[in-house]
Amino acid sequence: MDDIIANERDVQLLQTHGIIHNAIRSEKAVTELFRSLSKDVVLDPESSLDAVRKRLKMYCQKPWITWRANLIRTYFNNLGLYGLLWPPSSPWCSA
């Protein structure tokens, strides 16, 4: 379950898209709360959330995705082109 919210940036992203509502007002506190709630939770292998998590993990393991994410973060982050290159990548894929 730690794959869903790993850091404050994930909280901001989910909040921006209306997936979660942050009543605590601190992204770090929400991250800690989510980690403590999901500490020993195991997803049902038949659940749709587990299927999405597996697809996202497979997507992030592709070498060209890692290369592309690193390229965007390193060279295009401050040029205003980030929005043009954004759609195919995922914020949960780390380079």
Residue pairs with C-beta under 8 A, 6 or more apart in sequence:
1 34
1 38
1 41
1 43
2 35
2 38
3 53
3 56
3 57
3 92
4 10
4 34
4 38
4 53
5 11
5 14
5 30
5 31
5 34
5 35
6 31
6 92
7 31
8 27
8 28
8 30
8 31
9 27
9 91
10 31
10 91
10 92
11 20
11 22
11 27
11 30
11 31
12 27
13 91
14 20
15 21
15 22
15 27
20 30
22 30
24 30
24 33
43 49
43 50
43 53
44 50
56 90
56 92
56 93
59 65
59 90
59 93
60 66
60 90
60 92
60 93
60 94
65 89
65 90
65 93
66 93
66 94
66 95
67 95
68 85
68 88
68 89
69 89
69 93
69 94
69 95
70 95
72 82
72 85
72 89
73 95
76 82
76 85
